[in-house]
Amino acid sequence: MFRIPKTHPRYKSLMKREKIVAGIEAGITSKQGLIAHGRGEAFDYLIGERTLPAAMRATEAAAALLLTARKPVISVNGNVAALVPEKVIELSELLNAPLEVNIFYWTEARVRKIKEHLERHGATNVLGAKADARIPGIEHARARVDYEGIYTADVVLAPLEDGDRCKALIAMGKKVVTIDLNPLSRTSKHATVSIVDDIERAVKNLISMVKEQKKVKGALLEDYDNEANLKEVINEIAERLQDEDL
Ligand code: ATP
């Protein structure tokens, strides 16, 4: 990995790029994942590279939903595996939710590499290699899931998800939590709870909230409205840009 000095003003952002590039070199992340990361970066620039208050409220709702799930599963793609392997493993253990490798550009080799990468970081229950079920309404390889994982889950945490698959999971009657820096994406619009935040910040916050809510037996936010939350996100971004000295 290229060495970035910690004093560099864009240290965090550059380190994420390095992790994504390392993911591509290791055969974990797809080349298209690099472009998806760039789209995320652009939105993070507008957001101000911090967690918006509305995103924090979405994270709180997501923690409650995941904690009260009967069978939660965490979907992991090539970008997630490259950026936050330790954090998704920690979250998986806290929620007692298996990780499932689920990728858009599906190849058996890449699924295996992501699984091995997560296992090297300490994961013990990584699904996705069986791919013995299909999400209805999705064509080709990207519909593949494990029967004992995403297929029969009631709540799926699917960060950096694709809009079609998010919609298809909802159509199966599942609740979907996404993490996506783009509040306008189809994924953000279709999900039950969309956390508009960077994956590193969001998973870190989610871990803290799950720990907190576990202690107080957090109540489910029954009246959570995803559409209203996305509008708040967009207002918070617009306000910030209007206040900015350009
Ligand atoms: P959709 O089908 O939902 O409209 P899309 O085609 O815009 O999605 P994809 O390429 O399927 O996007 O998924 C990538 C999404 O992940 C993008 O919306 C991007 O903003 C988001 N993203 C990329 N990197 C990060 C990151 N580090 N943290 C959070 N979100 C990210």
Boltz pocket constraint, residues with backbone or C-beta under 6 A from the ligand:
constraints:
  - pocket:
      binder: B
      contacts: [[A, 32], [A, 36], [A, 37], [A, 38], [A, 39], [A, 40], [A, 41], [A, 43], [A, 79], [A, 160], [A, 161], [A, 162], [A, 163], [A, 164], [A, 179], [A, 180], [A, 181], [A, 182], [A, 184], [A, 185], [A, 186], [A, 187], [A, 188], [A, 197], [A, 198], [A, 199], [A, 200]]
      max_distance: 6.0
